[in-house]
Amino acid sequence: MDEQEKLRILITDDSRLLRKKLREELEKLNCEVIEAINGKEAITFVLEQEPDGVILDIVMPVVGGIEALEFIREVAPDVPVVMLSSMGTPQKLMQCLKMGAIDFIHKPYTKEQIAKNVERIRKLKAKRKAKAVEANDN
């Protein structure tokens, strides 16, 4: 693997097993992982930890994924969010994409789906950095 900058990814899911499995996949893809167990924690971590991307389950206790996505879009509109759910209906998929999620992955996910989204997050981060440099040069 080439020397890529490590991405900071926030995983939000109430399943400890799923978070563990996702963490292992993401670490193989040169990601630093932050974990949250519900949408409320995710919102706090987005504000405090400034992740490069978020993987967000839809159905969780306290604050669900849709509500968390809505808040994240308001406070951190440039942070890519990938929605994850075993209960994904076409309506939920469209709702999440309209709200600004970059993808909607149905559980069980594949390694390829995770890798594809990590690459998308990496490219979006590079674009944000390039825009920031360009803005500073002007």
Summary of the structure (lengths in Angstrom):
residues: 138
radius of gyration: 14.4
end to end distance: 34.9
largest distance: 47.6
contacts: 429
relative contact order: 0.16
helix: 51%
strand: 19%
